[in-house]
Every structure is written in C-alpha cells, then in structure tokens.
Amino acid sequence: MLKVTFHEDYLQFISMFGGAYGGLAIHAFSNGSSLGNETVVDLTLGFREQFKAPPFAEVLRTSYVISMDGAGDPIFINQAGEVFIGYHDNGEIKLLANSFEELIEENFYE
C-alpha cells in the first residue's frame, strides 16, 4: 500500500514489541494501548495527504512515518534506513539518526 520497503532494524523492533515506546512513540501495524490506533500506514498516508508540496511530497513518497514529535512533525525513515524529521512550519527536513537502531539508542534511557 505504501510502496516502500521497511528497513530491517524497524521490522525487528516491531516484530518484538509492536507499536511501543522506545524512547519515543514508534508506530507499527498494531500498537500498544498507550499509543492509540494510528498505524505506520495511517501516519504515512495522512502525512502524504497533508504535505503535497516539495520538499515533503517527494521525500514522503518513498519513506514511511513511524512517529511524531510534540509539535506534530513527522519522524520518518527513508529507503536508505536513515531517520529524519520534517518541520511543517518551515519545510525543513533534518537528519535525526543514520539508522533506526541509532535513533533508539539515542532516545532510550534505562
């Protein structure tokens, strides 16, 4: 449906935990009750619909949204497995981590 390939690190996380908190909310196909019902598919399709202008449109077409920050900005993974955030107020796209694994390691505190 999304026409993307999910990165191995993300698939491993969601196969073990489903949608869960890993330092931040990580949405999957089925989420824990604290995350609500929005799946990775719902988030991705919703942001693709919301952001139809460049630069978001091109990037989101080949990426999938796994989370949002506190301001409602999408956090997404591209086909290379890099994790980005897109700021809806200024159109900036910023690299958060070189991989999903790195994102979890940087945000998860024991």
LUMPATI-338196 format. One line per 8 residues: number of its first residue (from 1); their letters; for each residue x, y, z of N, C-alpha, C, CB. Coordinates in steps of 0.2 Angstrom, whole numbers, plus 5000, padded with zeros to 4 digits. Glycine has a CB too. Layout:
N
NUM	A	X:Y:Z:X:Y:Z:X:Y:Z:X:Y:Z ~ ...
This chain:
110
1	MLKVTFHE	5004:4994:5000:5000:5000:5000:5004:5006:5000:4995:5000:5006 ~ 5010:5006:5004:5014:5012:5004:5019:5012:4999:5017:5013:5011 ~ 5020:5007:4996:5026:5006:4991:5033:5008:4993:5024:5010:4985 ~ 5034:5005:4999:5041:5006:5002:5043:4999:5005:5040:5011:5008 ~ 5049:4999:5006:5052:4993:5009:5054:4995:5016:5058:4990:5005 ~ 5052:4991:5021:5053:4993:5028:5060:4991:5030:5048:4990:5033 ~ 5064:4995:5033:5071:4993:5035:5071:4988:5040:5074:5000:5038 ~ 5076:4984:5040:5077:4978:5044:5077:4980:5052:5084:4974:5043
9	DYLQFISM	5080:4985:5054:5080:4987:5061:5073:4989:5063:5085:4993:5062 ~ 5069:4992:5059:5062:4994:5061:5058:4987:5061:5059:4999:5056 ~ 5059:4983:5056:5055:4977:5056:5057:4972:5063:5056:4973:5050 ~ 5063:4972:5065:5065:4968:5070:5062:4971:5077:5073:4968:5071 ~ 5062:4978:5077:5059:4981:5083:5051:4980:5084:5060:4989:5083 ~ 5048:4981:5078:5040:4980:5078:5038:4972:5079:5037:4983:5072 ~ 5043:4968:5076:5041:4961:5077:5042:4959:5085:5046:4956:5073 ~ 5046:4962:5088:5047:4960:5095:5042:4964:5100:5054:4962:5097
17	FGGAYGGL	5041:4970:5098:5037:4975:5103:5030:4977:5100:5041:4980:5105 ~ 5029:4977:5093:5024:4980:5090:5025:4988:5091:5017:4978:5094 ~ 5019:4991:5090:5020:4998:5091:5021:5000:5099:5014:5002:5089 ~ 5026:5003:5100:5028:5004:5108:5032:5010:5108:5031:4998:5110 ~ 5034:5011:5115:5039:5017:5116:5046:5014:5116:5037:5020:5123 ~ 5050:5017:5113:5057:5016:5113:5061:5022:5113:5059:5012:5106 ~ 5059:5026:5119:5062:5032:5119:5058:5038:5116:5069:5033:5117 ~ 5054:5036:5111:5048:5040:5108:5043:5035:5106:5051:5044:5102
25	AIHAFSNG	5037:5037:5104:5032:5033:5102:5034:5030:5095:5025:5036:5101 ~ 5034:5023:5094:5036:5020:5087:5029:5017:5085:5042:5015:5088 ~ 5026:5019:5080:5020:5016:5077:5022:5010:5073:5016:5021:5074 ~ 5018:5005:5073:5018:4999:5069:5012:4997:5066:5021:4993:5073 ~ 5010:4991:5064:5004:4989:5061:4999:4988:5067:5005:4983:5057 ~ 5001:4986:5073:4997:4985:5079:5001:4989:5084:4996:4978:5080 ~ 4998:4993:5088:5001:4997:5093:4999:4995:5100:5000:5004:5092 ~ 5003:4996:5105:5001:4995:5112:4996:5000:5114:5007:4996:5117
33	SSLGNETV	4992:4999:5119:4986:5004:5120:4988:5011:5122:4982:5001:5126 ~ 4994:5012:5124:4996:5019:5126:4997:5023:5120:5002:5019:5130 ~ 4998:5020:5114:5000:5024:5108:4994:5025:5104:5004:5020:5103 ~ 4988:5022:5105:4982:5023:5101:4982:5019:5095:4982:5030:5099 ~ 4977:5020:5090:4976:5015:5085:4980:5017:5078:4969:5015:5084 ~ 4983:5023:5078:4986:5025:5072:4992:5021:5070:4988:5033:5072 ~ 4991:5018:5064:4997:5013:5062:5002:5017:5058:4994:5007:5058 ~ 5008:5014:5057:5013:5017:5052:5009:5018:5045:5019:5012:5051
41	VDLTLGFR	5005:5014:5043:5001:5016:5037:4997:5022:5037:4997:5009:5035 ~ 4993:5022:5043:4989:5028:5044:4993:5035:5044:4985:5027:5050 ~ 4998:5034:5048:5003:5040:5049:5006:5042:5042:5008:5039:5054 ~ 5008:5037:5038:5011:5039:5032:5007:5042:5027:5015:5033:5029 ~ 5001:5038:5026:4996:5041:5021:4993:5048:5023:4990:5036:5021 ~ 4992:5049:5030:4990:5055:5032:4995:5061:5031:4988:5055:5040 ~ 5001:5060:5032:5006:5065:5031:5007:5066:5023:5013:5063:5034 ~ 5007:5060:5019:5007:5061:5012:5001:5065:5009:5007:5054:5009
49	EQFKAPPF	4995:5065:5012:4990:5069:5010:4991:5076:5012:4983:5066:5013 ~ 4993:5077:5018:4994:5084:5021:4999:5088:5018:4995:5083:5029 ~ 5005:5084:5016:5011:5088:5013:5011:5086:5006:5017:5086:5017 ~ 5008:5089:5001:5009:5088:4994:5013:5092:4990:5002:5088:4991 ~ 5016:5097:4994:5021:5102:4991:5028:5100:4992:5020:5109:4993 ~ 5033:5101:4988:5040:5100:4989:5042:5104:4995:5044:5102:4983 ~ 5047:5102:4999:5051:5095:4998:5048:5089:5001:5058:5096:5001 ~ 5043:5090:5005:5040:5085:5009:5037:5079:5004:5034:5087:5013
57	AEVLRTSY	5033:5081:4999:5030:5077:4995:5035:5071:4992:5026:5080:4989 ~ 5040:5073:4989:5045:5069:4986:5048:5064:4991:5051:5072:4982 ~ 5050:5067:4997:5053:5063:5002:5048:5058:5005:5055:5067:5008 ~ 5042:5060:5007:5037:5055:5010:5034:5050:5005:5031:5060:5012 ~ 5035:5051:4998:5033:5046:4994:5037:5040:4994:5033:5049:4986 ~ 5043:5040:4996:5047:5035:4997:5049:5033:5004:5053:5036:4992 ~ 5046:5036:5009:5048:5035:5016:5041:5033:5019:5050:5041:5019 ~ 5042:5031:5026:5036:5029:5030:5037:5032:5037:5036:5021:5031
65	VISMDGAG	5032:5035:5039:5031:5039:5045:5030:5034:5051:5026:5044:5045 ~ 5035:5034:5056:5035:5030:5062:5033:5033:5068:5042:5027:5063 ~ 5033:5040:5068:5032:5044:5074:5031:5051:5073:5038:5043:5079 ~ 5029:5055:5078:5028:5062:5078:5032:5065:5084:5021:5064:5077 ~ 5034:5071:5083:5037:5075:5089:5031:5078:5092:5042:5080:5087 ~ 5032:5082:5098:5027:5085:5101:5023:5090:5098:5030:5088:5107 ~ 5026:5093:5092:5023:5098:5088:5019:5095:5082:5028:5103:5086 ~ 5019:5089:5082:5015:5085:5076:5019:5085:5070:5009:5089:5075
73	DPIFINQA	5026:5086:5070:5030:5085:5065:5032:5077:5063:5037:5089:5065 ~ 5032:5075:5057:5033:5068:5056:5040:5066:5057:5030:5066:5049 ~ 5041:5060:5060:5048:5057:5060:5047:5051:5056:5050:5055:5068 ~ 5052:5050:5051:5051:5045:5045:5058:5042:5044:5048:5048:5039 ~ 5057:5036:5041:5063:5033:5038:5063:5032:5031:5063:5025:5041 ~ 5068:5034:5028:5069:5034:5020:5071:5027:5018:5074:5039:5018 ~ 5072:5026:5012:5073:5019:5009:5081:5017:5011:5072:5019:5002 ~ 5085:5022:5013:5092:5020:5015:5092:5018:5022:5096:5026:5013
81	GEVFIGYH	5086:5019:5026:5086:5017:5033:5088:5023:5037:5091:5012:5034 ~ 5089:5029:5034:5090:5035:5038:5084:5038:5041:5094:5040:5034 ~ 5084:5041:5047:5078:5043:5051:5079:5051:5050:5078:5041:5058 ~ 5073:5054:5048:5073:5061:5048:5066:5064:5051:5072:5063:5040 ~ 5067:5070:5052:5061:5074:5055:5059:5079:5050:5062:5077:5062 ~ 5053:5081:5048:5051:5086:5044:5047:5091:5048:5046:5083:5038 ~ 5049:5097:5048:5046:5103:5051:5041:5106:5047:5051:5108:5054 ~ 5034:5105:5049:5029:5108:5044:5029:5115:5044:5022:5105:5047
89	DNGEIKLL	5031:5119:5049:5031:5126:5049:5036:5129:5045:5032:5128:5056 ~ 5041:5126:5043:5046:5130:5039:5049:5125:5033:5052:5132:5043 ~ 5046:5119:5033:5048:5115:5027:5055:5112:5027:5048:5119:5021 ~ 5058:5113:5033:5065:5110:5034:5064:5102:5035:5069:5113:5040 ~ 5069:5098:5032:5070:5091:5034:5077:5090:5037:5069:5087:5027 ~ 5077:5087:5043:5083:5087:5046:5084:5079:5048:5083:5091:5053 ~ 5091:5077:5047:5093:5070:5049:5093:5070:5056:5100:5069:5046 ~ 5089:5065:5059:5089:5063:5066:5094:5058:5068:5083:5061:5069
97	ANSFEELI	5095:5053:5064:5099:5047:5065:5101:5044:5059:5096:5042:5070 ~ 5107:5040:5058:5109:5037:5052:5105:5030:5052:5116:5036:5053 ~ 5102:5028:5057:5098:5022:5057:5093:5022:5062:5103:5016:5057 ~ 5088:5017:5061:5083:5016:5067:5086:5014:5073:5077:5011:5064 ~ 5091:5010:5073:5094:5007:5078:5098:5013:5082:5099:5002:5077 ~ 5101:5017:5078:5104:5023:5082:5099:5028:5085:5108:5027:5076 ~ 5093:5029:5082:5088:5033:5085:5086:5030:5091:5082:5033:5080 ~ 5085:5024:5092:5083:5020:5098:5088:5021:5103:5081:5013:5097
105	EENFYE	5094:5020:5101:5100:5020:5106:5100:5027:5109:5106:5018:5103 ~ 5099:5032:5105:5100:5039:5107:5094:5042:5111:5101:5044:5101 ~ 5088:5039:5110:5082:5041:5114:5080:5037:5120:5077:5042:5109 ~ 5082:5031:5120:5080:5026:5125:5085:5026:5131:5080:5019:5123 ~ 5082:5028:5137:5086:5029:5143:5083:5023:5148:5085:5036:5146 ~ 5087:5020:5151:5085:5014:5156:5085:5017:5163:5090:5009:5156
